[in-house]
Amino acid sequence: MVFPAKAAPLTGAQSGNRLLDRLPLGERDDVLARCDVVDLVDGSVLYEAGDPLKYAYFPVNGSISVIRSIDGHKPFETENIGREGMLGAHLILDLYRAPHRALVQTPCSALRL
């Protein structure tokens, strides 16, 4: 489950996500102005393989797992995304379907774009 967190001014300061914080200040402020702060509950599925992608998530603590399934095998984790990265990079490539399942591994707050 995804819950809106308390609104906080995001521009002009560190976001808590290392990927975003590496952007030049003006570009970071542009991205942060479009983000909502959300709380992600442990075990929540953000999307299933094939689902339409609506959001990119930038965790500021906790982690999100990307789970891949291959016929005849148990599902397995291929990525663990924490405050150093983002979930939803496929949107940059104009790919609007989730390639794999994504679920919240540990409860966290994230910036949702």
C-alpha positions as protocol buffer text, in pm:
chain_id: "A"
residue {
  index: 1
  type: MET
  ca { x: 0 y: 0 z: 0 }
}
residue {
  index: 2
  type: VAL
  ca { x: 110 y: 354 z: -71 }
}
residue {
  index: 3
  type: PHE
  ca { x: 13 y: 634 z: 163 }
}
residue {
  index: 4
  type: PRO
  ca { x: 76 y: 1005 z: 112 }
}
residue {
  index: 5
  type: ALA
  ca { x: 319 y: 1124 z: 376 }
}
residue {
  index: 6
  type: LYS
  ca { x: 330 y: 1465 z: 537 }
}
residue {
  index: 7
  type: ALA
  ca { x: 390 y: 1737 z: 282 }
}
residue {
  index: 8
  type: ALA
  ca { x: 738 y: 1880 z: 316 }
}
residue {
  index: 9
  type: PRO
  ca { x: 920 y: 2143 z: 118 }
}
residue {
  index: 10
  type: LEU
  ca { x: 1149 y: 1948 z: -112 }
}
residue {
  index: 11
  type: THR
  ca { x: 1322 y: 2210 z: -320 }
}
residue {
  index: 12
  type: GLY
  ca { x: 1655 y: 2369 z: -229 }
}
residue {
  index: 13
  type: ALA
  ca { x: 1763 y: 2087 z: 4 }
}
residue {
  index: 14
  type: GLN
  ca { x: 1889 y: 1733 z: -6 }
}
residue {
  index: 15
  type: SER
  ca { x: 1607 y: 1495 z: -100 }
}
residue {
  index: 16
  type: GLY
  ca { x: 1741 y: 1189 z: 83 }
}
residue {
  index: 17
  type: ASN
  ca { x: 1775 y: 996 z: -244 }
}
residue {
  index: 18
  type: ARG
  ca { x: 2136 y: 984 z: -360 }
}
residue {
  index: 19
  type: LEU
  ca { x: 2051 y: 966 z: -729 }
}
residue {
  index: 20
  type: LEU
  ca { x: 1839 y: 1282 z: -714 }
}
residue {
  index: 21
  type: ASP
  ca { x: 2089 y: 1457 z: -488 }
}
residue {
  index: 22
  type: ARG
  ca { x: 2359 y: 1416 z: -754 }
}
residue {
  index: 23
  type: LEU
  ca { x: 2162 y: 1631 z: -998 }
}
residue {
  index: 24
  type: PRO
  ca { x: 2256 y: 1997 z: -1035 }
}
residue {
  index: 25
  type: LEU
  ca { x: 2050 y: 2204 z: -791 }
}
residue {
  index: 26
  type: GLY
  ca { x: 1821 y: 2363 z: -1054 }
}
residue {
  index: 27
  type: GLU
  ca { x: 1743 y: 2029 z: -1218 }
}
residue {
  index: 28
  type: ARG
  ca { x: 1691 y: 1861 z: -881 }
}
residue {
  index: 29
  type: ASP
  ca { x: 1447 y: 2136 z: -781 }
}
residue {
  index: 30
  type: ASP
  ca { x: 1254 y: 2085 z: -1109 }
}
residue {
  index: 31
  type: VAL
  ca { x: 1221 y: 1711 z: -1042 }
}
residue {
  index: 32
  type: LEU
  ca { x: 1137 y: 1752 z: -673 }
}
residue {
  index: 33
  type: ALA
  ca { x: 866 y: 2005 z: -754 }
}
residue {
  index: 34
  type: ARG
  ca { x: 687 y: 1726 z: -942 }
}
residue {
  index: 35
  type: CYS
  ca { x: 728 y: 1462 z: -671 }
}
residue {
  index: 36
  type: ASP
  ca { x: 496 y: 1354 z: -391 }
}
residue {
  index: 37
  type: VAL
  ca { x: 633 y: 1206 z: -70 }
}
residue {
  index: 38
  type: VAL
  ca { x: 470 y: 867 z: -5 }
}
residue {
  index: 39
  type: ASP
  ca { x: 502 y: 600 z: 263 }
}
residue {
  index: 40
  type: LEU
  ca { x: 542 y: 248 z: 124 }
}
residue {
  index: 41
  type: VAL
  ca { x: 418 y: -37 z: 343 }
}
residue {
  index: 42
  type: ASP
  ca { x: 626 y: -356 z: 381 }
}
residue {
  index: 43
  type: GLY
  ca { x: 515 y: -624 z: 134 }
}
residue {
  index: 44
  type: SER
  ca { x: 310 y: -390 z: -84 }
}
residue {
  index: 45
  type: VAL
  ca { x: 320 y: -467 z: -456 }
}
residue {
  index: 46
  type: LEU
  ca { x: 393 y: -149 z: -650 }
}
residue {
  index: 47
  type: TYR
  ca { x: 330 y: -324 z: -980 }
}
residue {
  index: 48
  type: GLU
  ca { x: 308 y: -666 z: -1137 }
}
residue {
  index: 49
  type: ALA
  ca { x: 482 y: -769 z: -1459 }
}
residue {
  index: 50
  type: GLY
  ca { x: 283 y: -626 z: -1749 }
}
residue {
  index: 51
  type: ASP
  ca { x: 107 y: -358 z: -1544 }
}
residue {
  index: 52
  type: PRO
  ca { x: 102 y: -6 z: -1685 }
}
residue {
  index: 53
  type: LEU
  ca { x: 379 y: 207 z: -1534 }
}
residue {
  index: 54
  type: LYS
  ca { x: 240 y: 527 z: -1386 }
}
residue {
  index: 55
  type: TYR
  ca { x: 512 y: 637 z: -1145 }
}
residue {
  index: 56
  type: ALA
  ca { x: 882 y: 634 z: -1079 }
}
residue {
  index: 57
  type: TYR
  ca { x: 984 y: 587 z: -716 }
}
residue {
  index: 58
  type: PHE
  ca { x: 1296 y: 727 z: -550 }
}
residue {
  index: 59
  type: PRO
  ca { x: 1333 y: 562 z: -206 }
}
residue {
  index: 60
  type: VAL
  ca { x: 1478 y: 780 z: 70 }
}
residue {
  index: 61
  type: ASN
  ca { x: 1508 y: 488 z: 315 }
}
residue {
  index: 62
  type: GLY
  ca { x: 1410 y: 121 z: 310 }
}
residue {
  index: 63
  type: SER
  ca { x: 1415 y: -76 z: -15 }
}
residue {
  index: 64
  type: ILE
  ca { x: 1211 y: -200 z: -308 }
}
residue {
  index: 65
  type: SER
  ca { x: 1268 y: -544 z: -462 }
}
residue {
  index: 66
  type: VAL
  ca { x: 1231 y: -630 z: -829 }
}
residue {
  index: 67
  type: ILE
  ca { x: 1123 y: -992 z: -864 }
}
residue {
  index: 68
  type: ARG
  ca { x: 1160 y: -1186 z: -1186 }
}
residue {
  index: 69
  type: SER
  ca { x: 979 y: -1506 z: -1282 }
}
residue {
  index: 70
  type: ILE
  ca { x: 1106 y: -1760 z: -1532 }
}
residue {
  index: 71
  type: ASP
  ca { x: 893 y: -2057 z: -1635 }
}
residue {
  index: 72
  type: GLY
  ca { x: 972 y: -2365 z: -1430 }
}
residue {
  index: 73
  type: HIS
  ca { x: 1162 y: -2174 z: -1157 }
}
residue {
  index: 74
  type: LYS
  ca { x: 1074 y: -2000 z: -834 }
}
residue {
  index: 75
  type: PRO
  ca { x: 1055 y: -1619 z: -860 }
}
residue {
  index: 76
  type: PHE
  ca { x: 1382 y: -1452 z: -760 }
}
residue {
  index: 77
  type: GLU
  ca { x: 1503 y: -1103 z: -676 }
}
residue {
  index: 78
  type: THR
  ca { x: 1706 y: -937 z: -951 }
}
residue {
  index: 79
  type: GLU
  ca { x: 1734 y: -589 z: -801 }
}
residue {
  index: 80
  type: ASN
  ca { x: 1714 y: -425 z: -463 }
}
residue {
  index: 81
  type: ILE
  ca { x: 1659 y: -53 z: -494 }
}
residue {
  index: 82
  type: GLY
  ca { x: 1735 y: 172 z: -200 }
}
residue {
  index: 83
  type: ARG
  ca { x: 1814 y: 537 z: -153 }
}
residue {
  index: 84
  type: GLU
  ca { x: 2084 y: 517 z: -420 }
}
residue {
  index: 85
  type: GLY
  ca { x: 1846 y: 462 z: -709 }
}
residue {
  index: 86
  type: MET
  ca { x: 1502 y: 461 z: -862 }
}
residue {
  index: 87
  type: LEU
  ca { x: 1229 y: 222 z: -963 }
}
residue {
  index: 88
  type: GLY
  ca { x: 1068 y: 298 z: -1298 }
}
residue {
  index: 89
  type: ALA
  ca { x: 1368 y: 387 z: -1515 }
}
residue {
  index: 90
  type: HIS
  ca { x: 1185 y: 215 z: -1801 }
}
residue {
  index: 91
  type: LEU
  ca { x: 971 y: 530 z: -1832 }
}
residue {
  index: 92
  type: ILE
  ca { x: 1279 y: 720 z: -1951 }
}
residue {
  index: 93
  type: LEU
  ca { x: 1295 y: 477 z: -2244 }
}
residue {
  index: 94
  type: ASP
  ca { x: 926 y: 529 z: -2328 }
}
residue {
  index: 95
  type: LEU
  ca { x: 843 y: 179 z: -2201 }
}
residue {
  index: 96
  type: TYR
  ca { x: 514 y: 200 z: -2016 }
}
residue {
  index: 97
  type: ARG
  ca { x: 467 y: -159 z: -1897 }
}
residue {
  index: 98
  type: ALA
  ca { x: 634 y: -307 z: -1593 }
}
residue {
  index: 99
  type: PRO
  ca { x: 879 y: -578 z: -1701 }
}
residue {
  index: 100
  type: HIS
  ca { x: 880 y: -745 z: -1358 }
}
residue {
  index: 101
  type: ARG
  ca { x: 704 y: -747 z: -1024 }
}
residue {
  index: 102
  type: ALA
  ca { x: 810 y: -476 z: -778 }
}
residue {
  index: 103
  type: LEU
  ca { x: 736 y: -493 z: -409 }
}
residue {
  index: 104
  type: VAL
  ca { x: 836 y: -307 z: -97 }
}
residue {
  index: 105
  type: GLN
  ca { x: 1105 y: -511 z: 80 }
}
residue {
  index: 106
  type: THR
  ca { x: 1126 y: -291 z: 388 }
}
residue {
  index: 107
  type: PRO
  ca { x: 889 y: -8 z: 480 }
}
residue {
  index: 108
  type: CYS
  ca { x: 1011 y: 323 z: 350 }
}
residue {
  index: 109
  type: SER
  ca { x: 936 y: 670 z: 238 }
}
residue {
  index: 110
  type: ALA
  ca { x: 987 y: 752 z: -127 }
}
residue {
  index: 111
  type: LEU
  ca { x: 954 y: 1039 z: -367 }
}
residue {
  index: 112
  type: ARG
  ca { x: 702 y: 947 z: -634 }
}
residue {
  index: 113
  type: LEU
  ca { x: 721 y: 1111 z: -975 }
}
